[in-house]
């Protein structure tokens, strides 16, 4: 029996509503998953300061860095083949930028990171390193004439002031008289090398995927840790690493380098850089919380004031 046309149209409308509801529900669930992954990324990256601080108290910094990136590079290679069918062939114009990425963002950054964490508390270290976006914005304005709005300039000033308070432990003028510690200088080195990595990386990912660029950078940077790690006694000592040390290294490699990287770029593609940056801004908050709870680090007035200025400053800097 053939249904009347008005009944057919009602049925078609009902089907459209049901389909629309299902699609909306699926999209909502997908977006919820993205936000959960970005939250996980924030927690993981906050935890890297804790894991790094803990592990370098018993293992040499270059040994930690080599083990971390040897594992991470292998996983990134597997991901590249699974998600993108392998690494693309590099052209001649890629070679120098990729070498720069490996030298700056993998080797130098991590050398400074772990050397700094040997002497600087994790909470303070996280707030120093977090000023990265403000320095990147400043350098991009000077080198590439990127526009700095009054809001972004205010953010840069606030973040740098906060970092000065954190480094000087509440007395910025003391920096002029006494200078800064070697550990703080190493962490400021993290900031400088990450600026290079980011500015070069912006050009590289115009022709390579973020996954391919990062994997190639790891292939360049990871072997550079080997000789310093051997001098630290890695070949003799790795078998004596405790379960806790290996757990921290696996955390840094699997979660801190691979999983968080993938989740960040998923979020970047799904909700855009502006919203994704909000989660990045919360990394030092998580790091300070973990440092207080897990490492019994003190929460000083200088840390609170400097931390607020850094987080607010970075948030303003990330605004377009």
C-alpha positions as CSV (number, residue, x, y, z in Angstrom):
1,X,0.0,0.0,0.0
2,X,1.4,3.4,-1.0
3,X,1.5,6.1,1.7
4,X,-0.1,9.5,0.8
5,X,2.3,12.2,-0.1
6,X,1.7,14.2,3.1
7,X,2.5,11.1,5.2
8,X,5.7,10.4,3.2
9,X,6.8,14.0,3.7
10,X,6.2,13.8,7.5
11,X,8.2,10.5,7.6
12,X,11.0,12.1,5.7
13,X,11.0,15.1,8.0
14,X,11.1,12.7,11.0
15,X,14.0,10.8,9.5
16,X,15.9,14.1,8.9
17,X,15.3,15.2,12.6
18,X,16.5,11.8,13.8
19,X,19.6,11.9,11.6
20,X,20.4,15.5,12.7
21,X,20.0,14.5,16.3
22,X,22.4,11.5,15.9
23,X,24.9,13.7,14.1
24,X,24.7,16.4,16.7
25,X,25.1,13.8,19.5
26,X,28.2,12.3,17.7
27,X,29.7,15.7,17.2
28,X,29.1,16.6,20.9
29,X,30.7,13.3,22.0
30,X,33.7,13.9,19.7
31,X,34.2,17.5,21.0
32,X,33.9,16.2,24.6
33,X,36.7,13.7,23.8
34,X,38.9,16.5,22.4
35,X,38.5,18.5,25.6
36,X,39.2,15.5,27.7
37,X,42.4,14.9,25.6
38,X,43.5,18.5,26.0
39,X,42.9,18.3,29.8
40,X,45.0,15.1,29.8
41,X,47.7,16.9,27.9
42,X,47.7,19.8,30.4
43,X,48.0,17.3,33.3
44,X,50.7,15.3,31.5
45,X,52.9,18.3,30.6
46,X,52.5,19.7,34.1
47,X,53.7,16.4,35.4
48,X,56.8,16.4,33.2
49,X,58.4,18.9,35.5
50,X,57.8,16.6,38.5
51,X,59.1,13.5,36.7
52,X,62.1,15.4,35.4
53,X,62.9,16.9,38.8
54,X,62.6,13.5,40.5
55,X,64.7,11.5,38.0
56,X,67.7,13.8,37.6
57,X,68.3,13.6,41.4
58,X,69.7,10.1,40.8
59,X,70.4,9.9,37.0
60,X,72.6,12.1,34.8
61,X,70.6,14.7,32.7
62,X,71.9,13.5,29.4
63,X,71.2,9.9,30.3
64,X,67.6,10.7,31.1
65,X,67.3,12.8,27.9
66,X,68.8,10.0,25.7
67,X,66.5,7.3,27.2
68,X,63.5,9.5,26.9
69,X,64.0,10.4,23.2
70,X,65.2,7.0,22.1
71,X,61.9,5.6,23.3
72,X,59.9,8.5,22.0
73,X,61.6,8.5,18.6
74,X,60.7,4.8,18.1
75,X,57.1,5.5,19.0
76,X,56.9,8.5,16.7
77,X,58.3,6.5,13.8
78,X,55.6,3.8,14.4
79,X,52.9,6.5,14.5
80,X,54.2,8.1,11.3
81,X,53.8,4.8,9.5
82,X,50.4,4.1,11.0
83,X,48.9,7.5,10.6
84,X,50.7,9.0,7.5
85,X,52.1,5.9,5.7
86,X,55.7,6.7,6.7
87,X,58.0,9.7,6.7
88,X,58.0,11.9,3.6
89,X,61.2,12.2,1.6
90,X,63.0,15.4,2.6
91,X,63.9,17.9,-0.1
92,X,67.1,19.9,0.0
93,X,65.4,23.0,1.4
94,X,64.2,20.9,4.4
95,X,67.6,19.8,5.6
96,X,68.9,22.9,7.4
97,X,65.6,23.7,9.1
98,X,65.2,20.1,10.3
99,X,68.8,20.1,11.7
100,X,68.0,23.4,13.5
101,X,64.8,21.8,14.9
102,X,66.8,18.8,16.2
103,X,69.6,21.0,17.7
104,X,67.3,23.5,19.3
105,X,64.1,21.9,20.3
106,X,65.3,18.4,21.1
107,X,69.0,18.5,22.1
108,X,69.6,22.0,23.5
109,X,66.1,22.4,25.1
110,X,66.2,19.1,26.9
111,X,69.9,19.5,27.9
112,X,69.0,22.8,29.5
113,X,65.7,21.4,30.9
114,X,67.2,18.5,32.8
115,X,70.4,20.4,33.9
116,X,68.1,23.1,35.3
117,X,65.9,20.7,37.1
118,X,68.9,19.3,39.0
119,X,69.0,22.4,41.2
120,X,65.8,24.4,40.6
121,X,62.5,23.3,42.2
122,X,59.9,22.0,39.7
123,X,57.4,24.7,40.6
124,X,59.8,27.5,39.9
125,X,61.1,25.8,36.8
126,X,57.6,25.5,35.3
127,X,56.9,29.2,35.7
128,X,60.2,30.2,34.1
129,X,59.7,27.9,31.1
130,X,56.1,29.0,30.7
131,X,57.1,32.5,29.5
132,X,58.0,30.9,26.1
133,X,54.9,32.4,24.3
134,X,55.7,35.9,25.4
135,X,59.3,35.7,24.2
136,X,58.2,34.1,21.0
137,X,55.7,36.9,20.4
138,X,58.4,39.5,21.1
139,X,60.9,37.9,18.7
140,X,58.3,37.4,16.0
141,X,57.5,41.1,16.2
142,X,61.2,42.1,15.9
143,X,62.1,39.6,13.2
144,X,59.0,39.2,11.2
145,X,57.1,42.4,11.9
146,X,54.2,40.6,13.5
147,X,51.8,43.1,15.1
148,X,51.8,43.5,18.8
149,X,48.6,44.9,20.1
150,X,48.4,46.8,23.4
151,X,46.9,43.8,25.1
152,X,49.7,41.5,23.9
153,X,52.3,44.0,25.0
154,X,50.7,44.2,28.4
155,X,50.8,40.4,28.5
156,X,54.5,40.3,27.7
157,X,55.3,42.8,30.4
158,X,53.2,40.9,33.0
159,X,54.8,37.5,32.1
160,X,58.3,38.8,32.1
161,X,57.7,40.6,35.4
162,X,56.3,37.4,36.9
163,X,59.3,35.4,35.7
164,X,61.6,38.0,37.3
165,X,59.8,37.7,40.6
166,X,59.9,33.9,40.5
167,X,63.6,33.8,39.6
168,X,64.6,36.3,42.2
169,X,62.3,34.7,44.8
170,X,60.4,38.0,45.4
171,X,63.2,40.6,44.9
172,X,63.7,41.4,41.2
173,X,66.3,44.0,42.1
174,X,68.5,41.3,43.6
175,X,69.0,40.0,40.0
176,X,71.0,43.1,39.2
177,X,73.2,42.8,42.3
178,X,73.6,39.0,42.6
179,X,72.7,37.7,39.2
180,X,70.9,34.4,38.7
181,X,71.8,30.8,39.6
182,X,73.2,28.4,37.0
183,X,70.0,26.4,37.2
184,X,67.9,29.4,36.4
185,X,70.2,30.3,33.5
186,X,69.7,26.7,32.1
187,X,65.9,27.1,32.3
188,X,66.2,30.5,30.6
189,X,68.2,28.6,28.0
190,X,65.1,26.4,27.5
191,X,63.1,29.5,26.7
192,X,65.7,30.7,24.1
193,X,66.0,27.4,22.4
194,X,62.3,26.9,22.3
195,X,61.9,30.3,20.6
196,X,64.2,29.1,17.8
197,X,62.4,25.7,17.6
198,X,59.0,27.4,17.3
199,X,60.0,30.1,14.8
200,X,61.8,27.6,12.5
201,X,59.0,25.1,13.0
202,X,56.4,27.5,11.8
203,X,58.1,27.5,8.4
204,X,58.8,23.8,8.3
205,X,55.1,22.7,8.9
206,X,54.1,24.7,5.8
207,X,55.4,21.7,3.8
208,X,55.7,18.9,6.4
209,X,53.1,17.6,8.8
210,X,53.8,18.4,12.5
211,X,54.2,14.6,13.2
212,X,56.8,14.3,10.3
213,X,58.7,17.4,11.4
214,X,58.8,16.4,15.0
215,X,59.9,12.8,14.1
216,X,62.7,14.1,11.9
217,X,63.8,16.6,14.6
218,X,64.0,13.7,17.1
219,X,66.0,11.6,14.6
220,X,68.5,14.5,14.5
221,X,68.6,15.5,18.1
222,X,68.4,12.1,19.9
223,X,71.9,10.8,18.9
224,X,73.5,13.9,20.2
225,X,72.7,12.9,23.7
226,X,74.5,9.6,23.4
227,X,78.2,10.7,23.9
228,X,77.4,12.9,26.9
229,X,75.2,10.1,28.3
230,X,78.1,7.6,27.9
231,X,80.4,10.0,29.8
232,X,77.8,10.0,32.6
233,X,78.1,6.2,32.7
234,X,74.9,5.3,31.0
235,X,76.3,2.0,29.6
236,X,77.4,0.9,33.0
237,X,74.4,2.2,35.0
238,X,71.3,1.7,33.0
239,X,70.8,-1.9,34.4
240,X,70.8,-0.5,37.9
241,X,68.1,2.1,37.3
242,X,65.3,1.7,39.8
243,X,61.7,0.9,38.8
244,X,60.8,4.5,39.7
245,X,63.5,5.9,37.4
246,X,62.2,3.8,34.5
247,X,58.6,4.8,35.3
248,X,59.6,8.5,35.2
249,X,61.5,8.0,31.9
250,X,58.5,6.1,30.3
251,X,56.2,8.9,31.5
252,X,58.4,11.5,29.9
253,X,58.7,9.5,26.7
254,X,55.3,7.9,26.1
255,X,53.0,10.5,27.7
256,X,55.0,13.7,27.8
257,X,56.5,13.4,24.3
258,X,54.2,11.3,22.2
259,X,50.6,11.1,23.7
260,X,50.5,14.8,24.7
261,X,51.9,15.9,21.3
262,X,49.2,13.9,19.4
263,X,46.4,15.2,21.7
264,X,47.6,18.8,21.4
265,X,47.5,18.7,17.6
266,X,44.1,16.9,17.6
267,X,42.8,19.8,19.7
268,X,44.5,22.4,17.6
269,X,42.8,21.0,14.5
270,X,39.4,20.6,16.2
271,X,39.0,23.8,18.2
272,X,41.7,26.1,16.9
273,X,44.9,27.7,18.5
274,X,43.1,30.3,20.6
275,X,41.0,27.8,22.6
276,X,43.8,25.2,22.7
277,X,46.2,27.8,24.1
278,X,44.0,28.1,27.2
279,X,45.0,24.6,28.2
280,X,48.7,25.4,27.6
281,X,48.3,28.3,30.0
282,X,47.2,26.0,32.7
283,X,50.3,23.7,32.5
284,X,52.3,25.7,35.2
285,X,49.3,25.7,37.5
286,X,49.2,21.9,37.3
287,X,53.0,21.7,37.7
288,X,53.0,23.9,40.8
289,X,50.1,21.9,42.3
290,X,51.9,18.6,41.7
291,X,55.2,20.0,43.0
292,X,53.5,21.0,46.3
293,X,51.6,17.7,46.7
294,X,54.2,15.2,45.4
295,X,57.5,16.9,46.1
296,X,56.6,18.9,49.2
297,X,57.8,22.1,47.6
298,X,56.8,25.2,49.5
299,X,54.2,27.6,48.1
300,X,55.8,31.0,48.7
301,X,54.2,34.5,48.2
302,X,56.8,35.1,45.5
303,X,55.7,32.0,43.7
304,X,52.0,32.9,44.0
305,X,52.5,36.5,42.8
306,X,54.9,35.6,40.0
307,X,52.8,32.6,38.9
308,X,49.7,34.7,38.6
309,X,51.5,37.3,36.6
310,X,53.0,34.7,34.3
311,X,49.7,32.9,33.7
312,X,47.8,36.1,33.1
313,X,50.6,37.5,30.9
314,X,50.8,34.4,28.8
315,X,47.0,34.3,28.4
316,X,47.0,38.0,27.2
317,X,50.0,37.3,24.9
318,X,48.1,34.4,23.2
319,X,45.1,36.7,22.4
320,X,45.0,37.9,18.8
